[in-house]
Amino acid sequence: MQDPHPFGRRIREKRLVLQAGDPAFSLRRLAARLGIQPSYLSRLERGASPSLSEAHILALAEALDEPPDVLLALAGKLPSDVRDALLARPESLCGLIRDITALPDQGASPWHDLRTLAASFHETQRLARVGSFNRDMVTGQDFWSEEFQRIFGLPPGSPIPAFPEFLELVHPDDRSTVEAVRRRLLAQGGSLRYEYRFRRSDGLWRHARAVARAERDASGRVTRIYGTVQDMTSERRARDNLRSMARFPEDNPHPVLRIGRDGVLAFANPGCAALLDAWGMAVGAPMPAPFAAAAKRALDAGAPETFHIPVGERLLEMIACPLAASREVNCYGRDVTPERQAGENGNAFDPRLRELFDEAGLGLFQSTPDGRILAVSDCMARLFGYGTPEAMLAAIGHDAAQVFLDPGERKRIVERLRRDGELARLEVVNKRRDGSSFIGRLRVRLVEYEGQPVVEGFVEDISERQRKEQALRAREERLKAHLRNFPLPTLTFVIKDRELVLADANRAAEALFRGRIGTCTDAPAGAIFHETPDVYLALWSALESRRTSRKRLTFRPPGASEPGIFDMTFVCAASDTVMLHAEEVTALEKARDDVRRTLEQLRAILDHVPYAASLVGTDGRTLFLNKAFVDLVGYTLEDIPDAAAWWTKAYPDPAMRAAVMAEWQGHLGNTSRRVYPVHCGDGVTRLLDFTVAPLPDGKMLLTMRPPDGPETSAVPGASEER
């Protein structure tokens, strides 16, 4: 029997181990996840030669937690990225692989050694803060190391800018320098040192020092430009500060002196008076041992040397800066006595900085990586329930982990700091002195002071802010739920790519659109209302004017056979959001049209009857008088526009008016007949036979004519009721 293929043997052994603890790794269920037939997977495990695609092998490696490169190799395949790299650079990579293959097998994988070397390379660059670059002048490919990207403020793995894009990051005044370096390397080869300014991704301008070298092939053509870059902004600022101090030594209140090549004091400004008196020095005299030793170290190292000199009760910090050309040393001093005293008191922060952070509610702190608190600000002490920084240091100064509800949190933060150097907007749960807790937003970094690592940063109590944010989110959810269940169809449009698109719709809108609203999400408003451009224009008008408007428009919802009439309200909810509330009033408008037609018909009829007739609305307004009414009574619609005008003109006598009105009110709502005297428009009072009929919609039809019998009943109440 032929031995099974090593690919099938490996995946079967791993699958059976996983299946023992999880039934999801049965042959059938695993095949279903991979999208292949179970019978084919079974044949593979029994020894069939694998013919899976690279995508299936990668999916299988992920499912079984196996190295994808190993499974691809067992199947006789190369990863596509490796294959592409080999094809792109066959001369260099194939030779490298042959050299590695020729190495003696010492029980360790050469690939492991390469990974270790690469990891060491990245760590070395990070510690030295030096990034490297490589530009292949043949293929046009660029490489930036992780530290190079960090220096430019780019996260690791970001797309590497091409040379023209890189030039856009360089200060306009320095681009000609960078381009000249490139031209010279291409023309002459060799290596060059140069400096330039660049803009980091956060917008800050920084200073860089670079070294670039050109590599040539056998024909003399430059095939590669590579080199290193270092952020020297801090060094540049310090150097500029020192130059600035040296520029005005006489006016500088701090000590400025120069040590000659023979070790004697060559110059001292007026700020050195106290120092010269305390040490018994004078210009032209040999320098004391501390100065001479510091000057020698600075000259030997070719770099500034910092040392401290006590002057009575004061402490001066001196910086010795070598002048390599003349073998002389300039020394610049400043009084650091207040800072040293603050450090001894456990409060080593600049008073102005501490006051600024205290007003902002930010607590400043410094601690060692092993957990000893070095200094805290007043605000920091108050945040954690202590009256003074000294009280906080006395209570927990030996263990900074006590400020966390979970003491292990500090250890995890320090581990991340050792890896990343700085952490911003980190939210943790802090513990106060009384045991209560609060949510703190932490910004912390790992720096070096006098060669020792120090953890420093600030913390802010954001508990109340989070509570308000949660309350705001809850209110937004309630508003969304209310809007979702709002009885009127509501559509929400937002601006996206300079177009109004549908972002949301409530349940009523879903019903209006016959369940098709889902297909309209993210659709442009112009497409949704293509049959009704007035709606689309009203949406833009409300958004641009920032005003709410209401219009009655015709719209045919999707799935509807005929368009309907809608009262639409357009509300500008935000600078990029407009909402549309649509209430269908088609049936109401039809009913109103029917009423109007009925009234027109009634008026046409009443205009041709032989007796006087009038139509009175529910609010007492006179709606209609026929010609017989005007001829009989002598009043037009302009004379008696409402009931009040009628009572005043028909009954000028107040007593008679009150009597008739009282009896009239007693019969409202019923069909009745009465005979009343009426003061007519020609000044004559006539007895008229009134018939009142209430209509279904609340209006009242009133007819009148001269009585049939003798006109003797002129007193209210003497007439007949039906």
Secondary structure, 3 states (H helix, E strand, C coil): CCCCCHHHHHHHHHHHHHHCCCHHHCHHHHHHHHCCCHHHHHHHHCCCCCCCCHHHHHHHHHHHCCCHHHHHHHCCCCCHHHHHHHHHCHHHHHHHHHHHHCCCCCCCCHHHHHHHHHHHHHHHHHHHCEEEEEEECCCCCEEECHHHHHHCCCCCCCCCCCHHHHHHHECHHHHHHHHHHHHHHHHHCCEEEEEEEEECCCCCEEEEEEEEEEEECCCCCEEEEEEEEEECHHHHHHHHHHHHHHHCCCCCCCCEEEECCCCEEEEECHHHHHHHHHHCCCCCCECCHHHHHHHHHHHHHCCCEEEEEEECCEEEEEEEEEECCCCEEEEEEEECHHHHHHHHCCCCCCHHHHHHHHHCCEEEEEECCCCCEEEECHHHHHHCCCCCHHHHHHHHCCCHHHHECCCHHHHHHHHHHHHHCEEEEEEEEEECCCCCEEEEEEEEEEEEECCEEEEEEEEEECHHHHHHHHHHHHHHHHHHHHHHCCCCCEEEEEEECCEEEEEEECHHHHHHCCCCHHHHCCCEHHHHCCCCHHHHHHHHHHHHHCCCEEEEEEECCCCCCCCEEEEEEEEEEECCEEEEEEEECHHHHHHHHHHHHHHHHHHHHHCCCCCEEEEECCCCEEEEECHHHHHHHCCCCCCCCEHHHHHHHHCCCHHHHHHHHHHHHCCCCCCEEEEEEEECCCCCEEEEEEEEEECCCCCEEEEEECCCCCCCCCCCCCCCCC
